[in-house]
């Protein structure tokens, strides 16, 4: 009987006139006149978070020399940072769902910025490791708070656009770190690359103070922290599905990015300067993809936009992996990251729309960070495939499998585009 009623409800929704269906998305938004401050602070904080993370990637040799350790010891701290991200998502997400978005966001930005600034002055390697682990808590905690603030504050008709802008902030933070290496490090020294984010953090804190509190949080706020476990248990199936989704998305992203510079050096014998220029080019493609596909998802829908982005990545594989010239590889890598980060551009809106209202900071934040953690070994798997199939086919086989899995996940998954967060 219950199944029959469910089918009847689905039929009634599908048979509803087109004008009614469209009104779900195009209804006028009741947003605060100061919503722009909230959206700006959430997006800028994610850019700063990414910048502080990637600064270390560009200074591995310098840090190894400074602390008198091997390069592998510095690289290991990246793993520590990533492993602590789910802890931050759980702790800071809970605070944001209990006490509002603004104060935890300010605390989080100031926290990870100060920790980052202290890192280059660590007296020894052990203290440096501890600081990078503490930074991982702030990095992991920020995405859930920032994404919920941006999604809940922005007009519903532009939710996909701001979703893409926010996610593009990660690639923009990477680019800014690369620029800082060329501009700040030669003039002021490498330590100033860690210090540069402090002024930016103060601006973000000021913007957040000028922002209105989320009306969705005010209507759906947690009464106590004890509610968290009960709500998570009630939505355990959604939680498991979204963790699976984010694990596959992490494999898609890391599988196309992490080993690609080494692939260009090993297979094509390109110099560091050439690889750096190609990396800048395909990161521009990543930013463009996040903006275009994220915005497009407001009209086409989240799932169809995600699958469109996957199609673009699939079509780029021949040039991306088997291109015989620099131009072919440049086009292939640009289109690959346009598709990959185009798919990621939809994720902030999609996860927030699928999350329970009362834990909209914690739920998508933990899902996002657990997916990142579970998908992190993808690079190890891909590198192992290289020994059996060669670099080109290893990249190809791995990404085709991931893309096919994502088609199934999105094809049979739910969508709540245009959901009223304040309801």
C-alpha positions as semicolon CSV with decimal commas, in nm:
position;residue;x (nm);y (nm);z (nm)
1;X;0,000;0,000;0,000
2;X;0,281;0,239;0,091
3;X;0,459;0,162;-0,237
4;X;0,141;0,234;-0,433
5;X;0,098;0,571;-0,256
6;X;0,460;0,660;-0,332
7;X;0,413;0,578;-0,700
8;X;0,094;0,782;-0,710
9;X;0,273;1,082;-0,558
10;X;0,556;1,053;-0,815
11;X;0,299;1,033;-1,099
12;X;0,117;1,341;-0,967
13;X;0,444;1,534;-0,950
14;X;0,544;1,431;-1,302
15;X;0,202;1,518;-1,443
16;X;0,204;1,864;-1,289
17;X;0,199;2,148;-1,546
18;X;0,537;2,286;-1,656
19;X;0,463;2,627;-1,504
20;X;0,413;2,472;-1,159
21;X;0,732;2,268;-1,182
22;X;0,929;2,572;-1,286
23;X;0,796;2,772;-0,994
24;X;0,987;2,543;-0,758
25;X;1,306;2,704;-0,883
26;X;1,199;3,046;-0,997
27;X;1,000;3,150;-0,691
28;X;1,119;3,489;-0,565
29;X;1,379;3,459;-0,291
30;X;1,342;3,617;0,050
31;X;1,706;3,702;0,113
32;X;1,867;3,965;0,330
33;X;1,981;4,289;0,162
34;X;2,328;4,209;0,299
35;X;2,344;3,857;0,155
36;X;2,641;3,959;-0,063
37;X;2,863;3,992;0,245
38;X;2,780;3,638;0,356
39;X;2,842;3,490;0,010
40;X;3,167;3,684;-0,032
41;X;3,306;3,581;0,306
42;X;3,222;3,214;0,249
43;X;3,387;3,206;-0,093
44;X;3,695;3,408;0,005
45;X;3,753;3,187;0,308
46;X;3,768;2,877;0,087
47;X;4,018;3,050;-0,144
48;X;4,236;3,135;0,158
49;X;4,203;2,780;0,292
50;X;4,327;2,637;-0,038
51;X;4,609;2,893;-0,058
52;X;4,737;2,802;0,289
53;X;4,727;2,432;0,198
54;X;4,912;2,460;-0,135
55;X;5,183;2,694;-0,003
56;X;5,350;2,391;0,154
57;X;5,341;2,197;-0,175
58;X;5,561;2,461;-0,340
59;X;5,809;2,473;-0,050
60;X;5,886;2,106;0,013
61;X;6,257;2,143;-0,064
62;X;6,296;2,459;0,144
63;X;6,114;2,312;0,443
64;X;6,314;1,989;0,429
65;X;6,636;2,191;0,439
66;X;6,509;2,418;0,717
67;X;6,409;2,130;0,947
68;X;6,700;1,903;0,841
69;X;6,474;1,617;0,727
70;X;6,415;1,428;0,405
71;X;6,167;1,558;0,148
72;X;5,946;1,256;0,211
73;X;5,904;1,371;0,573
74;X;5,759;1,702;0,455
75;X;5,533;1,529;0,203
76;X;5,407;1,306;0,485
77;X;5,271;1,613;0,665
78;X;5,030;1,660;0,372
79;X;4,879;1,321;0,455
80;X;4,848;1,422;0,820
81;X;4,668;1,741;0,722
82;X;4,422;1,549;0,501
83;X;4,361;1,285;0,770
84;X;4,257;1,553;1,023
85;X;4,002;1,714;0,790
86;X;3,706;1,491;0,891
87;X;3,776;1,573;1,257
88;X;3,747;1,944;1,181
89;X;3,430;1,893;0,978
90;X;3,267;1,712;1,271
91;X;3,376;1,954;1,545
92;X;3,331;2,288;1,368
93;X;3,024;2,173;1,175
94;X;2,853;2,088;1,505
95;X;2,934;2,435;1,639
96;X;2,795;2,602;1,326
97;X;2,470;2,406;1,348
98;X;2,434;2,487;1,718
99;X;2,548;2,851;1,736
100;X;2,506;2,984;1,381
101;X;2,734;3,015;1,078
102;X;2,901;3,351;1,138
103;X;3,091;3,310;1,466
104;X;3,228;2,960;1,392
105;X;3,333;3,077;1,043
106;X;3,528;3,372;1,186
107;X;3,686;3,148;1,450
108;X;3,778;2,888;1,188
109;X;3,939;3,137;0,947
110;X;4,142;3,306;1,221
111;X;4,238;2,969;1,366
112;X;4,383;2,811;1,051
113;X;4,545;3,140;0,943
114;X;4,729;3,180;1,275
115;X;4,834;2,815;1,274
116;X;4,965;2,857;0,919
117;X;5,158;3,169;1,019
118;X;5,322;2,988;1,311
119;X;5,432;2,686;1,104
120;X;5,749;2,834;0,942
121;X;5,873;2,945;1,285
122;X;5,842;2,599;1,443
123;X;6,158;2,526;1,644
124;X;6,183;2,172;1,510
125;X;6,021;1,919;1,278
126;X;5,801;1,763;1,549
127;X;5,636;2,097;1,629
128;X;5,591;2,160;1,256
129;X;5,408;1,826;1,220
130;X;5,178;1,912;1,512
131;X;5,098;2,253;1,362
132;X;5,012;2,101;1,023
133;X;4,785;1,847;1,195
134;X;4,611;2,130;1,380
135;X;4,580;2,318;1,051
136;X;4,405;2,013;0,903
137;X;4,127;2,053;1,163
138;X;4,065;2,410;1,049
139;X;4,089;2,321;0,681
140;X;3,840;2,036;0,721
141;X;3,603;2,241;0,930
142;X;3,581;2,533;0,692
143;X;3,413;2,378;0,388
144;X;3,095;2,272;0,567
145;X;3,048;2,610;0,734
146;X;3,141;2,816;0,431
147;X;2,931;2,613;0,187
148;X;2,623;2,621;0,410
149;X;2,658;2,999;0,461
150;X;2,695;3,061;0,086
151;X;2,414;2,827;-0,018
152;X;2,170;2,944;0,251
153;X;2,241;3,314;0,193
154;X;2,240;3,330;-0,188
155;X;1,922;3,375;-0,394
156;X;1,780;3,037;-0,489
157;X;1,788;3,111;-0,863
158;X;2,165;3,173;-0,843
159;X;2,250;2,888;-0,608
160;X;2,423;2,682;-0,878
161;X;2,627;2,982;-0,992
162;X;2,759;3,055;-0,643
163;X;2,816;2,684;-0,591
164;X;3,049;2,690;-0,891
165;X;3,218;3,011;-0,778
166;X;3,286;2,868;-0,434
167;X;3,429;2,542;-0,562
168;X;3,641;2,730;-0,818
169;X;3,796;2,901;-0,518
170;X;4,002;2,589;-0,449
171;X;4,170;2,608;-0,790
172;X;4,209;2,984;-0,753
173;X;4,383;2,932;-0,418
174;X;4,625;2,693;-0,594
175;X;4,698;2,956;-0,860
176;X;4,752;3,228;-0,600
177;X;5,002;3,005;-0,419
178;X;5,189;2,958;-0,749
179;X;5,190;3,335;-0,804
180;X;5,311;3,395;-0,449
181;X;5,605;3,165;-0,516
182;X;5,716;3,393;-0,799
183;X;5,628;3,728;-0,638
184;X;5,657;3,701;-0,259
185;X;5,928;3,438;-0,205
186;X;6,208;3,606;-0,410
187;X;6,150;3,950;-0,251
188;X;6,055;3,878;0,110
189;X;6,160;3,517;0,174
190;X;5,971;3,188;0,192
191;X;5,830;3,247;0,542
192;X;5,621;3,535;0,413
193;X;5,427;3,292;0,196
194;X;5,289;3,143;0,519
195;X;5,230;3,489;0,668
196;X;5,056;3,641;0,367
197;X;4,714;3,501;0,453
198;X;4,679;3,685;0,786
199;X;4,568;4,015;0,632
200;X;4,329;3,827;0,403
201;X;4,183;3,649;0,708
202;X;4,114;3,983;0,877
203;X;3,920;4,102;0,569
204;X;3,714;3,781;0,568
205;X;3,637;3,819;0,939
206;X;3,520;4,179;0,879
207;X;3,295;4,071;0,589
208;X;3,146;3,797;0,804
209;X;3,070;4,043;1,084
210;X;2,876;4,250;0,830
211;X;2,684;3,945;0,711
212;X;2,334;3,848;0,825
213;X;2,291;3,519;1,008
214;X;2,137;3,243;0,800
215;X;1,757;3,247;0,823
216;X;1,760;2,872;0,755
217;X;1,975;2,814;1,063
218;X;1,749;3,038;1,273
219;X;1,447;2,827;1,180
220;X;1,615;2,486;1,202
221;X;1,884;2,534;1,467
222;X;1,988;2,245;1,690
223;X;1,848;2,254;2,042
224;X;2,144;2,054;2,174
225;X;2,450;1,866;2,054
226;X;2,277;1,542;2,151
227;X;2,048;1,583;1,852
228;X;2,336;1,534;1,609
229;X;2,371;1,158;1,650
230;X;1,994;1,109;1,630
231;X;1,963;1,308;1,309
232;X;2,262;1,135;1,151
233;X;2,110;0,796;1,235
234;X;1,776;0,898;1,083
235;X;1,954;0,995;0,759
236;X;2,215;0,717;0,758
237;X;2,121;0,598;0,409
238;X;2,160;0,947;0,262
239;X;2,487;0,983;0,452
240;X;2,627;0,656;0,314
241;X;2,519;0,742;-0,041
242;X;2,681;1,087;-0,029
243;X;3,006;0,952;0,119
244;X;3,019;0,702;-0,170
245;X;2,950;0,988;-0,413
246;X;3,228;1,205;-0,268
247;X;3,473;0,913;-0,258
248;X;3,422;0,860;-0,631
249;X;3,446;1,235;-0,695
250;X;3,775;1,242;-0,507
251;X;3,907;0,959;-0,722
252;X;3,803;1,157;-1,030
253;X;3,980;1,472;-0,914
254;X;4,297;1,326;-0,763
255;X;4,323;1,069;-1,041
256;X;4,342;1,342;-1,304
257;X;4,558;1,592;-1,113
258;X;4,808;1,442;-0,872
259;X;5,017;1,226;-1,107
260;X;4,967;1,431;-1,423
261;X;5,275;1,656;-1,374
262;X;5,488;1,345;-1,321
263;X;5,325;1,187;-1,627
264;X;5,424;1,488;-1,838
265;X;5,782;1,473;-1,710
266;X;5,819;1,094;-1,738
267;X;5,646;1,018;-2,067
268;X;5,702;1,343;-2,258
269;X;6,025;1,461;-2,090
270;X;5,894;1,813;-2,037
271;X;6,087;2,055;-1,815
272;X;5,953;2,197;-1,490
273;X;5,877;2,529;-1,660
274;X;5,669;2,361;-1,931
275;X;5,484;2,148;-1,677
276;X;5,419;2,457;-1,463
277;X;5,273;2,645;-1,759
278;X;5,050;2,352;-1,851
279;X;4,937;2,328;-1,488
280;X;4,840;2,696;-1,489
281;X;4,648;2,643;-1,814
282;X;4,447;2,345;-1,693
283;X;4,375;2,515;-1,360
284;X;4,222;2,801;-1,559
285;X;4,012;2,533;-1,730
286;X;3,914;2,402;-1,387
287;X;3,795;2,746;-1,273
288;X;3,602;2,799;-1,598
289;X;3,438;2,457;-1,571
290;X;3,323;2,512;-1,214
291;X;3,167;2,847;-1,305
292;X;2,999;2,731;-1,627
293;X;2,866;2,392;-1,516
294;X;2,771;2,520;-1,169
295;X;2,567;2,801;-1,322
296;X;2,417;2,569;-1,584
297;X;2,292;2,335;-1,309
298;X;2,032;2,597;-1,207
299;X;1,854;2,532;-1,536
300;X;1,945;2,177;-1,635
301;X;1,941;2,029;-1,285
302;X;2,222;1,903;-1,062
303;X;2,241;1,543;-1,179
304;X;2,219;1,613;-1,552
305;X;2,480;1,889;-1,521
306;X;2,712;1,654;-1,334
307;X;2,672;1,390;-1,604
308;X;2,731;1,652;-1,876
309;X;3,061;1,741;-1,706
310;X;3,153;1,372;-1,694
311;X;3,085;1,346;-2,069
312;X;3,325;1,634;-2,133
313;X;3,595;1,461;-1,926
314;X;3,536;1,132;-2,108
315;X;3,573;1,292;-2,451
316;X;3,897;1,462;-2,346
317;X;4,075;1,137;-2,247
318;X;4,234;1,062;-2,591
319;X;4,407;1,402;-2,600
320;X;4,469;1,414;-2,223
321;X;4,642;1,075;-2,204
322;X;4,758;1,001;-2,560
323;X;4,826;1,346;-2,707
324;X;5,145;1,339;-2,912
325;X;5,219;1,713;-2,902
326;X;5,215;1,988;-2,643
327;X;4,915;2,154;-2,808
328;X;4,714;1,831;-2,797
329;X;4,806;1,771;-2,433
330;X;4,722;2,133;-2,347
331;X;4,377;2,103;-2,505
332;X;4,316;1,763;-2,347
333;X;4,422;1,868;-1,996
334;X;4,224;2,193;-2,019
335;X;3,905;2,009;-2,119
336;X;3,965;1,733;-1,866
337;X;3,984;1,977;-1,577
338;X;3,697;2,181;-1,722
339;X;3,484;1,867;-1,688
340;X;3,625;1,742;-1,358
341;X;3,599;2,071;-1,173
342;X;3,279;2,149;-1,359
343;X;3,131;1,848;-1,183
344;X;3,277;1,967;-0,854
345;X;3,122;2,309;-0,913
346;X;2,777;2,153;-0,864
347;X;2,874;1,971;-0,542
348;X;2,824;2,250;-0,281
349;X;2,465;2,311;-0,399
350;X;2,390;1,941;-0,448
351;X;2,518;1,831;-0,105
352;X;2,346;2,115;0,079
353;X;2,016;2,047;-0,095
354;X;2,037;1,679;0,003
355;X;2,134;1,747;0,366
356;X;1,902;1,765;0,670
357;X;1,817;2,127;0,750
358;X;1,927;2,124;1,114
359;X;2,278;1,987;1,041
360;X;2,351;2,159;0,710
361;X;2,703;2,260;0,818
362;X;2,801;1,929;0,976
363;X;2,635;1,683;0,735
364;X;2,779;1,796;0,399
365;X;3,108;1,894;0,564
366;X;3,171;1,549;0,711
367;X;3,049;1,381;0,392
368;X;3,287;1,594;0,184
369;X;3,590;1,531;0,406
370;X;3,527;1,157;0,451
371;X;3,502;1,124;0,074
372;X;3,836;1,304;0,044
373;X;3,990;1,070;0,302
374;X;3,855;0,746;0,151
375;X;3,945;0,855;-0,202
376;X;4,300;0,961;-0,116
377;X;4,456;0,616;-0,191
378;X;4,341;0,650;-0,553
379;X;4,683;0,788;-0,647
380;X;4,853;0,477;-0,505
381;X;4,621;0,252;-0,706
382;X;4,678;0,453;-1,023
383;X;5,055;0,444;-0,977
384;X;5,043;0,066;-0,928
385;X;4,847;0,028;-1,253
386;X;5,127;0,216;-1,428
387;X;5,362;-0,079;-1,371
388;X;5,126;-0,317;-1,549
389;X;4,974;-0,106;-1,828
390;X;5,213;0,187;-1,870
391;X;5,143;0,546;-1,768
392;X;4,899;0,636;-2,047
393;X;4,675;0,332;-2,011
394;X;4,693;0,341;-1,630
395;X;4,547;0,694;-1,629
396;X;4,290;0,598;-1,891
397;X;4,168;0,273;-1,733
398;X;4,142;0,425;-1,387
399;X;3,948;0,733;-1,498
400;X;3,711;0,541;-1,725
401;X;3,619;0,311;-1,434
402;X;3,564;0,611;-1,204
403;X;3,354;0,798;-1,461
404;X;3,134;0,493;-1,526
405;X;3,082;0,449;-1,150
406;X;2,983;0,816;-1,119
407;X;2,732;0,784;-1,403
408;X;2,562;0,507;-1,206
409;X;2,579;0,700;-0,877
410;X;2,429;1,016;-1,025
411;X;2,192;0,836;-1,260
412;X;2,013;0,649;-0,982
413;X;2,065;0,909;-0,708
414;X;1,830;1,175;-0,568
415;X;1,811;1,545;-0,645
416;X;1,638;1,834;-0,469
417;X;1,725;2,130;-0,690
418;X;1,569;2,455;-0,574
419;X;1,493;2,325;-0,225
420;X;1,367;2,594;0,012
421;X;1,632;2,603;0,286
422;X;1,419;2,821;0,511
423;X;1,124;2,580;0,512
